[in-house]
Amino acid sequence: MNEKQTCVSPRETSKRKEENPLRGGTIKKITTDERGKKKEVVITDGVFGRFNKKINKNGPLPDQSISAYQGLSNCWQWTAAQSTCGYGKFALCRDAWTASRVAWMLFFDKSADGFSVCHMCDNPLCVNPDHLFLGTRKDNAQDRERKGRGNRPSGENHTSKLHPEKVKKGSNHPKAKLTENDILEIVNQRLSGRSITNISNQFNISRPSISQILWGWTWRHVPRTIIPPKKK
């Protein structure tokens, strides 16, 4: 791969078009999606207008106290559909595209063939073209490491170990359906010979959930008798 094919920043490319990048025209492109599959896309004024309606151009300002973000303007926050990974999604030619990838095509009139569209601001919902750059997955990983956003703390450095008071356990968890007293009652009923099916019906939770409680796989912070699973 030659030098022109490595990480490309907007600061090193031609200046982006400020308003409607199409200027009344229609663009047909053969480009690749996030999976590297070649597709033909047709970009018109209507596409730009639809895209522009889904943007809040007064989004958050990247933390200027962090050197990597200094000088960056406000993010253009995507306000429409999102992927499970938190990236904006935009429908284009009957396909769902990452919004930042479409933004690159719209504002720079260039495809991102073979490259990832990365964020200087590290905000996955941002589509501000001045915050985007092209790079390989390796470039993106190196950029993440430089900013100290690499592997999450684990082991003794994990947040749950350093700040146990912040960990929501048992009935304090917002999704909890039981209380600590319920756990003790479940164990006592099972020890008295009541079936798991009857217990699950009483507490309105699944049989596997009851078994995990009895075996000590869940609600570990509640001191109780552990009932080991039967050997097959």
MOKAJO-V374967 format. One record per residue. N is the residue number from 1. RES is the residue in three letters. BURIAL is + if it has 9 or more other C-alpha atoms within 8 Angstrom, else -. Layout:
n | res | burial
N | RES | BURIAL
N | RES | BURIAL
//
This chain:
n | res | burial
1 | MET | -
2 | ASN | -
3 | GLU | -
4 | LYS | -
5 | GLN | -
6 | THR | +
7 | CYS | +
8 | VAL | +
9 | SER | +
10 | PRO | +
11 | ARG | -
12 | GLU | -
13 | THR | -
14 | SER | -
15 | LYS | -
16 | ARG | -
17 | LYS | -
18 | GLU | -
19 | GLU | -
20 | ASN | -
21 | PRO | +
22 | LEU | +
23 | ARG | -
24 | GLY | -
25 | GLY | -
26 | THR | +
27 | ILE | -
28 | LYS | -
29 | LYS | -
30 | ILE | -
31 | THR | +
32 | THR | +
33 | ASP | +
34 | GLU | -
35 | ARG | -
36 | GLY | -
37 | LYS | -
38 | LYS | -
39 | LYS | -
40 | GLU | -
41 | VAL | +
42 | VAL | +
43 | ILE | +
44 | THR | +
45 | ASP | +
46 | GLY | -
47 | VAL | +
48 | PHE | +
49 | GLY | -
50 | ARG | -
51 | PHE | +
52 | ASN | -
53 | LYS | -
54 | LYS | +
55 | ILE | +
56 | ASN | +
57 | LYS | +
58 | ASN | -
59 | GLY | +
60 | PRO | -
61 | LEU | +
62 | PRO | +
63 | ASP | -
64 | GLN | +
65 | SER | -
66 | ILE | -
67 | SER | -
68 | ALA | -
69 | TYR | +
70 | GLN | +
71 | GLY | -
72 | LEU | +
73 | SER | -
74 | ASN | +
75 | CYS | +
76 | TRP | +
77 | GLN | +
78 | TRP | +
79 | THR | -
80 | ALA | -
81 | ALA | -
82 | GLN | +
83 | SER | -
84 | THR | -
85 | CYS | -
86 | GLY | -
87 | TYR | +
88 | GLY | +
89 | LYS | +
90 | PHE | +
91 | ALA | -
92 | LEU | +
93 | CYS | -
94 | ARG | -
95 | ASP | -
96 | ALA | -
97 | TRP | +
98 | THR | +
99 | ALA | +
100 | SER | +
101 | ARG | +
102 | VAL | +
103 | ALA | +
104 | TRP | +
105 | MET | +
106 | LEU | +
107 | PHE | +
108 | PHE | +
109 | ASP | -
110 | LYS | -
111 | SER | +
112 | ALA | +
113 | ASP | -
114 | GLY | -
115 | PHE | +
116 | SER | +
117 | VAL | +
118 | CYS | +
119 | HIS | +
120 | MET | +
121 | CYS | +
122 | ASP | -
123 | ASN | -
124 | PRO | -
125 | LEU | +
126 | CYS | +
127 | VAL | +
128 | ASN | +
129 | PRO | +
130 | ASP | -
131 | HIS | +
132 | LEU | +
133 | PHE | +
134 | LEU | +
135 | GLY | +
136 | THR | +
137 | ARG | -
138 | LYS | -
139 | ASP | +
140 | ASN | +
141 | ALA | +
142 | GLN | -
143 | ASP | -
144 | ARG | +
145 | GLU | +
146 | ARG | -
147 | LYS | -
148 | GLY | -
149 | ARG | -
150 | GLY | -
151 | ASN | -
152 | ARG | -
153 | PRO | -
154 | SER | -
155 | GLY | -
156 | GLU | -
157 | ASN | -
158 | HIS | +
159 | THR | -
160 | SER | -
161 | LYS | +
162 | LEU | -
163 | HIS | -
164 | PRO | -
165 | GLU | -
166 | LYS | -
167 | VAL | -
168 | LYS | -
169 | LYS | -
170 | GLY | +
171 | SER | +
172 | ASN | -
173 | HIS | -
174 | PRO | -
175 | LYS | -
176 | ALA | +
177 | LYS | -
178 | LEU | -
179 | THR | +
180 | GLU | +
181 | ASN | -
182 | ASP | -
183 | ILE | +
184 | LEU | +
185 | GLU | -
186 | ILE | +
187 | VAL | +
188 | ASN | -
189 | GLN | +
190 | ARG | +
191 | LEU | -
192 | SER | -
193 | GLY | -
194 | ARG | +
195 | SER | -
196 | ILE | +
197 | THR | -
198 | ASN | -
199 | ILE | +
200 | SER | +
201 | ASN | +
202 | GLN | -
203 | PHE | -
204 | ASN | -
205 | ILE | -
206 | SER | -
207 | ARG | +
208 | PRO | -
209 | SER | -
210 | ILE | +
211 | SER | +
212 | GLN | +
213 | ILE | +
214 | LEU | +
215 | TRP | +
216 | GLY | +
217 | TRP | -
218 | THR | -
219 | TRP | +
220 | ARG | -
221 | HIS | -
222 | VAL | -
223 | PRO | -
224 | ARG | -
225 | THR | -
226 | ILE | -
227 | ILE | -
228 | PRO | -
229 | PRO | -
230 | LYS | -
231 | LYS | -
232 | LYS | -
//
